[in-house]
């Protein structure tokens, strides 16, 4: 007995407190994808004046032993931001929205013309080489990473076709 409480009651109280502390700390411990994944060489494709859409490209390098995924993105440069990939349909390359972009443990994922990319739909202004675009990627654990991507002129990709002019 400790101050009128049984040893079992005191142990149960400490166990409950430890559980509460662990639950409070868990989101901070789990929300680390943004710290684990480096965004390297980001850029946004310059588009002709009046072109409504563009795309952002980069290398996502995962320095952790656990895989992560980008599940969303946003930018004030466009009305809508989506994750996209190219797929072959009936012999033609077509762009499709994807729910996530996987970044393997201790690996990298390249977002590049003709492959995975961040689609900027409904641009609010012309994107001119030398300017910067602010972007934020959102990870599966709720963490986010913001970065600046310069606008670059990018030559066309052979075999690239399908539904989104400007990338």
Residue, then its C-alpha position, 0 to 999 in steps of 0.5 A: x500500500x502506498x498512501x492508501x493505494x494498492x501497488x496494483x492501482x499505482x502500477x495501473x495509474x503509471x501505465x495509463x500515464x505512460x500510454x497517454x504520453x506515448x500517444x501524445x508523442x506518437x504523431x511527432x515521432x511518426x511525422x518524419x517523412x519530410x525530414x527523411x526525404x530530400x527534394x533535389x534539383x527541383x524546377x518548373x517547366x516554362x510555358x508559352x504566354x497564356x498556356x494554362x498548365x505546367x509541371x514541376x520536376x525533381x528528385x526525391x531522395x529518401x535517407x531513411x530505412x522506411x519507404x515514404x510517399x508523396x500524397x499531395x502538393x500545393x502551390x499558389x502559382x496554380x489553381x489546382x496541383x496534382x500528382x501525375x504519371x505517364x502511362x501507355x494506352x493503345x500505343x500512345x503516352x497519356x498522362x494520368x493523375x496518381x494518388x501517390x508517388x512512392x519513395x523507396x527506403x534508402x532510395x530515390x524517385x525521379x520526377x522528370x519529363x515523360x514520367x512522374x511529375x507534379x502538375x500545375x493546372x490553371x496557372x495564375x501567371x505566365x512562368x518565365x525562365x529565371x523566376x521562382x515558384x514556391x511548392x509544398x509536397x505533402x507526405x503520407x504521415x501528414x508532414x510537409x516540405x516546402x521549397x522553391x523551384x526555379x522556372x526553366x525552359x525545357x525541350x520537348x520529350x520525344x514520344x510525349x503526348x496526351x492530354x496536358x499541353x505545356x509539359 
